[in-house]
Amino acid sequence: MYTARPTRNQLFAVICLVLALVTVVVYWPITHHSFTNFDDDGYITGNSHVKSGLTWSGLVWAFENTETTNWHPLTWISHMVDCQLYGLNAGGHHLTNLLFHIANTLLLFLLLNELTGALWRSAFVAALFAWHPLHVESVAWAAERKDVLSAFFWMLTLLAYTRYVTSGTCQVTQTDPASSPVTRLPVKALAKAGHPSLHYFLALFFFACGLMSKPMVVTLPFVLLLLDFWPLARFSCSITLSTLNPQPSTKSTARLIYEKLPFFALAAAGSVATYLVQKTGGAVSNDTLSFRVANALWSYLRYIFKTFWPADLAVIYPFPSHSLAGLAIVAATLLVIGSGWFIFLAGRHPWLLVGWFWLLGTLVPVIGLVQIGSQSMADRYMYIPSIGLFILMVWGLNDLFGSWPQKQKIVTLAGTVALAGCLACTWVQIKYWQDSISLFRHAMEVTTDNHVACACLAQALDAIGQEDEALILCTNAVRIEPNYPPGQFFLGMVLLKQGKSEEALGHLSAAARLAPFDTTMHYNFGKVLLDFDRPKEAAACFITTLDNNPNFTEAHNGLGKAYWKQGKLDQATNQLSQAVTFEPDNPQFHYDFGTVLLANSNVDEAIAQFSEALRLKPDFADAHGNLAVAFIRQGRAREAVLHFSEAVRLQPNDPERRFNLGLALLDNHQPADAAFQFSKELRLAPSETKAHYRLAQALQQQNQLAGAVEHYREALRLTPEFPEAKAALDQILSTNPNLLPQ
């Protein structure tokens, strides 16, 4: 019985389905993972602009803001959209990363298939990209949205550029010498409908979007030139890549470079902007140039090695404590030999050159020549560069076996084993990303002297109450690297919880000193100082924060509270007003602003702020309490009673809530209800003098004189110098001598 073979389009569709389904299955566990304490707080959980979802003020902030020492507005917006859809459900944020990863995989498959016509090799490269364990970090880490998002625009740029080239007037006949027999693949057959200039401008647009997602994509114009060499064969309209020594004409080369000038201009602008933002933000390391070059050279080899043998992967790789000079010389030698060899083979095997220089070139922004952060390398940096190495491997393997009779079986077996190994390693690696404790325990197991992992694990353990182990880890982090600001900061916070205030403040101060441009560090230190009633020092921290980031709304609010504690009500009002203006949907800001307005006798405006806070957060007990105080000042006792009652309902074990409600009830001529509240308060705080005094008053108004006398006497016992209580007691006893002690 004759069975029709599937068409190429049917095979393409089936491969896409398999790529998508397997990727979903292997990565699905991340939809049940939690956020980590490593950047996820700054990007999502602790970022009020992002948590508010998609708002106009948030969109403006996304384009103006340079937090995390990067300018990537589209990344911020994508996080805002997630918060709009999922709130702070970590699984939803991880799901979005997974969807982008699947889209990137399918776009890569589509791109390579269009460019080369090699369906199965394109599919294998896409599968390696989808399932390689080096890419787990980019997908399973919510804060690394910028990786998968920028790669999405990277793929779209390359696709648009391909359509621009193949719909142009210079149609090139490309030869694929890896086929046997030689098969000519007319690039013209790949041409799509549409005017070339439309695809060109689409490519520019997608590239700009990529730069606004993650600046690492600045190397894309160089990759376009690589694609011009192979597989587009554009360096001369007459060349075919089956020739041994293609000689591109000077005119052709100049024309192709000229064509890329707008891309290079965007890349240059993105590079300068990123460097300035990172330099201003203090993210650029001060390590010596020789050290940075040595680490960069050695890291190239480590990246290549981990691609072939992805063992001991970690979220953070510390710099080695030993000298890198010898390793750097070895690395440089191997890199030069490899580059020379691939250049020599470029005539017969152009994909080797393209894959090799794709890898080397796209890693340049993050290889460490301009060192950002405290990592020597990072798995996430291989998300796009690894594609070049995969192309080199897959097309190179195809070359290796040439026209062997058993070539198809050997290549299929080798590819199956490689993909199975990738899936197994990825499945294991994903498990480490389930929470911060698993993530950083694993990092400490596979690295040595990892001060970042120590500090982050300490923070995670401290959050679940394991303070003793957290203290050991923080101390170890500071021992390994005393100049690591988060280590000093986390150690200070743990010591605070243990009541070692002076020692804690010393470490917190060191953290702020070591990170002069870290706005979050100074802001958090300011909050601690405010809690310790040191408003002047707190104000200095908030001012430093705002000097580095004038749009840091929380710092405006903190500075306002610091001024308020210093009695500078006008300055406090100004800062708190700015916070409310910048972030009108934050109930805490409205509450703080209202509190200062109330202290400054602006009762009507205070009521408006407290009311807005309650509209945004109806169960805001403090706002109910202060709104009630404002109503008392306006003589609106009945409304005050309603809000004091709500505050008590929300916080029934707060003695101050009970006391304030009791006072309002007394003012509203409800002594019995007031007495009940004062009695409840005294069960919570038996030694509260004012509660005894007010309960005595409430009882006296009900003519329960014996009880009143008892509580007046208790108030005087607790506070002998209490003239009001003594006068009230004397008045009762003078008219009721039977209540005198016998």
Secondary structure, 3 states (H helix, E strand, C coil): CCCCCCCHHHHHHHHHHHHHHHHHHHHHHHHHCCCCCCCHHHHHHCCHHHHCCCCHHHHHHHHHCCHHHCCCHHHHHHHHHHHHHHCCCHHHHHHHHHHHHHHHHHHHHHHHHHHHCCHHHHHHHHHHHHHCHHHHHHHHCHHHHHHHHHHHHHHHHHHHHHHHHHCCCCCCEEEECCCCCCEEEEHHHHCCCCCHHHHHHHHHHHHHHHHCCCHHHHHHHHHHHHHHHCCCCCCCCCCCCCCCCCCCCHHHHHHHHHHCHHHHHHHHHHHHHHHHHHHHCCCECCCCHHHHHHHHHHHHHHHHHHHHCCCCCCCCECCCCCCCHHHHHHHHHHHHHHHHHHHHCCCCCHHHHHHHHHHHHHHHHHCCCCCECCCCECHHHHCCHHHHHHHHHHHHHHHHCCCCCCHHHHHHHHHHHHHHHHHHHHHHHHHCCCCHHHHHHHHHHHCCCCHHHHHHHHHHHHHCCCHHHHHHHHHHHHHHCCCCHHHHHHHHHHHHHCCCHHHHHHHHHHHHHHCCCCHHHHHHHHHHHHHCCCHHHHHHHHHHHHHHCCCCHHHHHHHHHHHHHCCCHHHHHHHHHHHHHHCCCCHHHHHHHHHHHHHCCCHHHHHHHHHHHHHHCCCCHHHHHHHHHHHHHCCCHHHHHHHHHHHHHHCCCCHHHHHHHHHHHHHCCCHHHHHHHHHHHHHHCCCCHHHHHHHHHHHHHCCCHHHHHHHHHHHHHHCCCCHHHHHHHHHHHHHCHHHCCC
